[in-house]
Amino acid sequence: MPRPLIVGIGEVLWDMLPSGKQLGGAPANFAYHANALGAEGIVVSHIGRDDLGKEIVRRLNALGLETPYVATDPQHPTGRVDVRLDSGGVPDYVIHAPAAWDFITADPELLDIAYQSAAVCYGTLAQRSPVSRDTIRTFLGRTRPGCLRVFDINLRQAYYTGALIRELLAVSTVLKLNDAELPVVAKILELEGDELSVARRLMADYPLRVVALTRGPNGSILFTPTETSDHPGVRVRVVDTVGAGDAFTAALVMGLLDGHDLERSTISPTGWPPTSALSRARCRRFRTSCWPRVERSGPRLRTRPAPCPARRGSTA
């Protein structure tokens, strides 16, 4: 059975953490986790013609990701983000501009990938520049009707507007946001009420099949027009939460593509039963186990906790 083709389009960059630089960018993280969960994960982005860009390609290749759609921009540097962590491990970002990923361009081969995609994930940050914004919109316009168009909103600094959010919601079928972003979006869109009321209004106003709300240590809630699934999360020791939401989004997408109900999709990123006997997601550090393992034993699944040093709960 062929692996589903899942695309993360937007920024790929280095997170400059207090402990050193780490490969990051939400779409790239998402593609990595989807690949680790059995899909064919593809990163679509641009890097600079510099040592940081070359290191990104080497790292992605070492992680099992091919990079034909990570193009080199000779005029702009590879993206960098300074990340500061508070006492709870929650990150704050300083995003340098311009960066090569502000200038993602489309070609016929890339647009052919759009048509083949089972799911594509994108956010607001990479659309701060008109070049990448136009490319992402063109890419989304070339996807098939059944493709999951996943808007992982990722509000950063001042790199978003109400108009941008409305335009992206209008072409999306899945919305992922966290509990800090929900009130911001509700205010921008003039939506009132509790989480359920806001989610229902979003699904009434836009073609959303699923709204996924992550709540840090308090787990997650998934909404559809007819169902709600509230999961309390899995408590672990926190080092930092950078990238945990991207792992969540990738696992959710895999569950949706596999046709599982909400409860099964939200138990954990390995809560959907893959065809292999053992599936494991890894945290954004790209080297440590992040989620409970799931093993098949006859017709039943057994989960085993695998503590993650990078997150608390099942979401971020």
C-alpha positions as CSV (number, residue, x, y, z in Angstrom):
1,M,0.0,0.0,0.0
2,P,1.6,3.3,-1.0
3,R,2.4,5.8,1.7
4,P,0.3,9.0,1.7
5,L,2.1,12.1,0.5
6,I,2.0,14.8,3.2
7,V,3.5,18.2,2.6
8,G,4.7,20.9,5.0
9,I,5.1,24.1,3.1
10,G,6.6,27.3,4.6
11,E,9.5,28.0,6.9
12,V,12.5,25.8,7.6
13,L,15.0,27.4,9.9
14,W,17.3,27.1,12.9
15,D,15.9,27.7,16.3
16,M,18.7,29.4,18.3
17,L,18.0,28.0,21.7
18,P,19.9,28.6,24.9
19,S,21.3,25.1,24.6
20,G,22.3,25.6,21.0
21,K,20.7,25.6,17.6
22,Q,18.1,23.1,16.6
23,L,16.4,22.4,13.3
24,G,12.9,23.9,13.3
25,G,10.1,25.6,11.4
26,A,6.6,24.3,12.0
27,P,5.9,23.0,8.4
28,A,9.3,21.1,8.4
29,N,8.6,19.7,11.9
30,F,5.2,18.6,10.7
31,A,6.6,16.9,7.6
32,Y,9.3,15.1,9.7
33,H,6.7,13.7,12.2
34,A,4.4,12.6,9.4
35,N,7.3,10.8,7.8
36,A,8.2,9.1,11.1
37,L,4.6,8.0,11.4
38,G,4.6,6.2,8.0
39,A,3.7,8.9,5.5
40,E,6.0,10.3,2.7
41,G,6.8,13.6,4.4
42,I,7.9,16.4,2.1
43,V,9.3,19.8,3.1
44,V,8.7,22.7,0.7
45,S,10.8,25.7,1.6
46,H,13.9,27.8,0.6
47,I,17.3,28.0,2.3
48,G,20.2,30.4,1.8
49,R,23.4,29.6,-0.1
50,D,25.3,29.5,3.2
51,D,26.6,27.0,5.7
52,L,23.4,27.0,7.8
53,G,21.5,26.1,4.6
54,K,23.8,23.3,3.7
55,E,23.5,22.0,7.3
56,I,19.7,22.0,7.0
57,V,19.9,19.8,3.9
58,R,22.3,17.4,5.6
59,R,20.2,17.2,8.7
60,L,16.9,16.5,6.8
61,N,18.6,13.9,4.7
62,A,20.0,12.2,7.8
63,L,16.5,12.1,9.2
64,G,15.2,10.3,6.2
65,L,13.6,13.3,4.4
66,E,14.4,13.9,0.8
67,T,14.9,17.5,-0.1
68,P,14.1,18.1,-3.8
69,Y,11.7,20.9,-2.8
70,V,14.1,22.7,-0.4
71,A,15.5,25.1,-2.9
72,T,18.5,27.4,-2.5
73,D,18.1,31.2,-2.6
74,P,21.4,32.9,-3.6
75,Q,20.2,36.3,-2.4
76,H,18.8,35.7,1.1
77,P,20.1,34.0,4.2
78,T,18.8,30.8,5.8
79,G,16.2,31.5,8.4
80,R,17.0,31.9,12.1
81,V,14.8,32.4,15.1
82,D,16.1,33.3,18.5
83,V,14.2,31.3,21.1
84,R,14.0,32.2,24.8
85,L,12.3,29.9,27.3
86,D,10.4,31.0,30.4
87,S,10.5,29.1,33.7
88,G,7.8,26.7,32.5
89,G,9.7,25.9,29.3
90,V,7.3,27.9,27.1
91,P,9.1,29.6,24.2
92,D,9.2,33.2,23.0
93,Y,10.5,33.9,19.5
94,V,12.5,36.6,17.7
95,I,12.2,35.9,14.0
96,H,14.8,37.4,11.8
97,A,13.8,38.9,8.4
98,P,14.2,38.7,5.5
99,A,15.0,35.0,5.2
100,A,15.2,32.6,2.2
101,W,11.8,31.0,3.1
102,D,10.2,34.4,2.5
103,F,10.9,33.8,-1.2
104,I,9.5,30.3,-2.0
105,T,8.6,30.1,-5.6
106,A,6.4,27.6,-7.6
107,D,7.3,25.5,-10.6
108,P,5.3,22.9,-12.5
109,E,7.0,20.0,-10.6
110,L,6.0,21.5,-7.3
111,L,2.4,22.0,-8.4
112,D,2.3,18.4,-9.5
113,I,3.2,17.4,-6.0
114,A,0.3,19.6,-4.8
115,Y,-2.1,17.5,-6.9
116,Q,-0.7,14.3,-5.4
117,S,-0.8,15.4,-1.8
118,A,-3.1,13.7,0.7
119,A,-2.5,16.5,3.2
120,V,-0.7,19.8,3.3
121,C,0.1,21.9,6.4
122,Y,0.8,25.6,6.4
123,G,0.6,28.6,8.7
124,T,0.6,32.4,8.8
125,L,4.3,33.0,9.3
126,A,5.6,32.0,5.9
127,Q,3.0,34.3,4.3
128,R,4.5,37.4,5.8
129,S,6.0,38.0,2.3
130,P,4.0,38.3,-0.9
131,V,6.2,35.8,-2.8
132,S,5.8,32.9,-0.4
133,R,2.2,33.9,0.2
134,D,1.3,33.7,-3.5
135,T,3.2,30.3,-3.9
136,I,1.3,28.8,-0.9
137,R,-2.0,30.0,-2.3
138,T,-1.2,28.6,-5.7
139,F,-0.1,25.3,-4.2
140,L,-3.4,25.0,-2.2
141,G,-5.4,25.8,-5.3
142,R,-3.8,22.8,-7.1
143,T,-4.7,20.2,-4.4
144,R,-7.5,17.7,-5.0
145,P,-10.9,18.2,-3.3
146,G,-10.2,15.4,-0.8
147,C,-6.8,16.7,0.3
148,L,-6.7,17.7,4.0
149,R,-5.7,21.4,4.0
150,V,-4.4,21.9,7.5
151,F,-4.1,25.5,8.7
152,D,-1.8,25.3,11.7
153,I,-2.2,29.0,12.6
154,N,1.0,29.6,14.6
155,L,0.6,33.3,15.4
156,R,4.0,34.9,15.7
157,Q,4.8,38.5,16.6
158,A,2.9,40.8,14.2
159,Y,3.2,38.5,11.1
160,Y,-0.6,38.1,10.7
161,T,-3.7,40.1,10.0
162,G,-7.4,39.5,10.2
163,A,-7.6,39.4,6.4
164,L,-4.9,36.8,6.2
165,I,-6.6,34.6,8.8
166,R,-10.0,34.8,7.0
167,E,-8.4,34.1,3.6
168,L,-6.7,31.0,4.9
169,L,-9.7,29.7,6.8
170,A,-11.7,30.0,3.6
171,V,-9.5,27.4,1.9
172,S,-8.8,25.1,4.9
173,T,-10.5,21.9,6.0
174,V,-8.6,21.5,9.3
175,L,-7.7,24.2,11.8
176,K,-5.1,23.7,14.5
177,L,-4.5,26.3,17.2
178,N,-3.6,26.5,20.9
179,D,-5.4,27.9,23.9
180,A,-3.4,31.2,23.7
181,E,-4.3,31.7,20.0
182,L,-8.0,30.9,20.3
183,P,-9.0,34.1,22.1
184,V,-6.8,36.2,19.7
185,V,-8.6,34.6,16.7
186,A,-12.0,35.0,18.4
187,K,-11.4,38.7,18.9
188,I,-10.1,39.2,15.4
189,L,-13.1,37.4,13.9
190,E,-15.6,38.9,16.4
191,L,-16.7,35.6,17.8
192,E,-18.1,35.3,21.3
193,G,-18.7,32.4,23.7
194,D,-16.7,29.5,25.1
195,E,-14.4,27.1,23.2
196,L,-17.2,25.0,21.8
197,S,-19.2,28.1,20.7
198,V,-16.2,29.6,18.9
199,A,-15.3,26.2,17.2
200,R,-18.9,25.7,16.1
201,R,-19.0,29.2,14.6
202,L,-15.7,28.7,12.8
203,M,-17.1,25.4,11.3
204,A,-20.3,27.2,10.3
205,D,-18.5,30.1,8.6
206,Y,-15.7,28.2,6.9
207,P,-15.3,24.8,5.2
208,L,-13.6,23.2,8.3
209,R,-14.1,19.5,9.0
210,V,-12.1,19.6,12.2
211,V,-11.0,22.2,14.7
212,A,-8.1,21.0,17.0
213,L,-7.4,23.0,20.1
214,T,-4.3,22.2,22.1
215,R,-4.1,23.2,25.8
216,G,-0.5,22.5,26.9
217,P,-0.6,20.5,30.2
218,N,-4.4,20.2,29.9
219,G,-4.4,18.1,26.8
220,S,-6.5,18.8,23.7
221,I,-10.1,19.1,22.3
222,L,-11.1,18.0,18.8
223,F,-14.3,19.5,17.4
224,T,-16.2,18.5,14.3
225,P,-19.7,19.7,13.3
226,T,-21.2,16.7,15.1
227,E,-18.7,15.5,17.6
228,T,-16.4,16.7,20.4
229,S,-13.5,14.7,21.9
230,D,-11.7,16.1,25.1
231,H,-8.5,14.4,26.0
232,P,-6.7,15.4,29.3
233,G,-3.2,14.8,28.1
234,V,-0.3,12.7,29.4
235,R,1.8,14.4,32.1
236,V,5.6,14.3,31.8
237,R,8.6,16.3,32.9
238,V,8.9,19.5,30.8
239,V,12.2,20.7,29.4
240,D,10.7,22.9,26.6
241,T,7.5,22.7,24.5
242,V,9.0,23.8,21.1
243,G,7.6,21.7,18.3
244,A,5.3,19.5,20.4
245,G,2.2,21.0,18.6
246,D,3.7,20.0,15.3
247,A,4.0,16.3,16.4
248,F,0.4,16.5,17.5
249,T,-0.8,17.9,14.2
250,A,1.1,15.3,12.2
251,A,-0.5,12.5,14.3
252,L,-3.9,14.0,14.0
253,V,-3.6,14.2,10.2
254,M,-2.5,10.5,10.1
255,G,-5.5,9.5,12.2
256,L,-7.9,11.5,10.0
257,L,-6.4,10.0,6.8
258,D,-6.7,6.5,8.3
259,G,-10.4,7.2,8.9
260,H,-10.4,6.9,12.7
261,D,-12.9,8.6,15.0
262,L,-11.9,11.6,17.1
263,E,-11.3,9.6,20.3
264,R,-8.9,7.3,18.6
265,S,-7.1,10.1,16.8
266,T,-6.5,12.2,19.9
267,I,-5.3,9.5,22.4
268,S,-1.7,10.1,21.3
269,P,0.2,10.6,18.0
270,T,0.6,6.9,18.0
271,G,-3.0,6.3,19.0
272,W,-4.0,5.5,15.5
273,P,-3.1,1.9,14.6
274,P,-0.5,1.9,11.9
275,T,0.0,-1.2,9.7
276,S,3.4,-1.9,11.4
277,A,3.6,-3.6,14.8
278,L,5.3,-0.7,16.5
279,S,5.0,3.0,15.7
280,R,6.9,5.8,17.5
281,A,6.9,9.5,17.0
282,R,9.8,11.6,18.0
283,C,10.0,15.0,19.6
284,R,11.2,18.1,17.6
285,R,14.7,17.5,18.9
286,F,14.7,14.8,16.2
287,R,16.3,12.3,18.6
288,T,14.2,11.4,21.6
289,S,11.0,9.5,21.9
290,C,8.0,11.8,22.5
291,W,4.9,9.7,22.8
292,P,3.5,6.4,24.2
293,R,4.4,3.4,22.0
294,V,1.6,1.5,20.6
295,E,1.9,-2.2,19.9
296,R,-0.5,-4.6,18.2
297,S,-1.3,-7.7,20.1
298,G,-3.8,-9.7,18.0
299,P,-6.8,-7.4,17.4
300,R,-6.1,-5.1,20.3
301,L,-3.6,-2.3,20.9
302,R,-1.5,-1.9,24.0
303,T,0.1,1.4,24.9
304,R,3.3,1.9,26.9
305,P,4.3,5.3,28.3
306,A,7.5,6.7,26.9
307,P,8.4,9.9,28.9
308,C,9.4,12.8,26.7
309,P,11.9,15.4,28.0
310,A,10.4,18.1,25.7
311,R,6.8,18.5,26.6
312,R,3.9,18.1,29.1
313,G,0.6,16.7,28.1
314,S,-0.3,15.6,24.6
315,T,-0.2,19.0,23.0
316,A,1.5,22.4,22.9
